[in-house]
């Protein structure tokens, strides 16, 4: 998905390159789809509460990853940083990493948590217990999670015929107010756990451990390119996941000002009958929601039904003005909406 824009062009000569965040922090597709779904369902829909709860969780996680990403900006540019990777091998064996850092000497996999309260790493029965507002909740031990990711990434390197590379793992908690404890006698695990304020110093400590180069510049470039090319972002069919019928989705254009679905198109602009807000491009977000929830292409007829516009000619001008790529001719023309998704 990103290789065309971010690939390393100097691989052939093995030249040095000035690179940092090869795959920067972007909101994941599931988060974008949940946001669109929450907008397009009525407040009284029976699935709305579950969707909003899931959306809050994924936003909390992403905000933590974005916070850690800002700290990683302090690394020198010879570190190659990838956010939210989903790699696979043997056809279907996929694994996900919050952050992967590649140097010519070693790599680091970082699992990010964004928990408030007190975190207790239970070593007797490996699990993470969070206590907040007097309530305890158990989670899968992130130390085990990240070790599984390490094993699978090593298998991925072997599968793609890369040299063996030492891989370290870290748990980074993005919440500065979190208290972290563990079972007495197991304090060495704190070498694997860090807050965002100490993350960079922890990485520099690892630099001292791995002083010899394992990859040539050419191999490092090829590895970075292959990671970008093989990344397969998680892109669920959100309606199927939540068992929601397409007919439940609200049509028409939502007002950017008051969020009401009362916008009508007259004389080249959208006007809200609820708050009188006017906009020339309020329809773009609706087309984006269609791409996220239904499919990534749309015909003139489908767009008219979605935007509640009767005129074929007006709809044609509106779609043409967006300069979207398309396939087909005349009434069978389908416009690609992919480019609107991350705007």
Steps between C-alpha positions, in 0.01 A plus 500: 500500500781740587785362295432713194535820699754401762724236347875544511634582157872448564498126555666416169817689585488427872542869574443659840158655541361759737184334626296506818130416524443274201145420610367785716204494739170487317159419640433130433228398256287342772499830689403695187224251425364509854491880488308487173266231631421694817409803286281302264291320761221665695567565869230246586647217292546189720867460395595866561610452863729208415647692205572807713664288772722330242581836342606646836734205557663524159538880533668458838742249349574717199554811715754302700679389183502855367649621829777239478552592134571860603770378738658292224551819300795561730689204354778565248397450140692177450220333696220386272168517677183322387164545672214249507639225282306189405724248330430147388667192360392154386194657345291584805713517816476868586640679803482863607758731659429844647852622415796338331838673499771374268868593516791332328603352837171374645123549509247593768133404524298733723160407640314813613255519790303807602356400836413726791509378860734233639645220286610180670708257296412170665785251453333217695227467240628711211245774447464875527257625765381858485346665805304818441237661722509194723421261213738227381516375143730231357666522159726277295858549616658746250843347569367176353332691216820669393704179527254333261542795263878461521479130415273565204713786369807276514305241299398776257866601453594139429206456262617803299864385510642784708804453725436432867456825693499531882154614610424668833153556644358782713167582662440877488225650715385835365324620815746692720284460813485121495649310795673175399566211738597135473528184706781527763825359367415565135627857471727411200190524281525878538783483246223418251250762623530874451301818522505737207738737682771233532441326166783669310757441775391135512561472126843662531589243767424231243726679251793433733410131511496466120805682369576286193317523170295201386363646175669673210344825383360317199343231722358765733341684207358179357358401839331838544352485150376144551334590831312784330404290201382202706309701760131402484290736714206346681194604301189330639156502339353705783134436414561125499704521821213666688222324306345826379281525191594762243140622513559614860751764386384861488518655153543868401766752601579567865545861607862566611373761746206340684530135382137490383415318177312800363724633224360575155686600185395827332691739272839337543502458877361288780271672751386357832130554570567440870774756574536688165866402464620508137782305335623428149664168582294340779427205268862381505469354850187312393683348202781409735257324732366306201854387412565388857171323559378372162764484226786711358326599175171670419288570191306815421175323588631374834638844585165666423321258728759550774513881480128539425556688173259451209702647212737273307685805362553663840630171637730459200649847554539438871687172450712639214605795716661259747730370222451142613644215294229301327431202278226442244310742280182704526235351731726206592783724619620416853706753697773384738460646850818357660675836485239657729546255786802654676421863420 
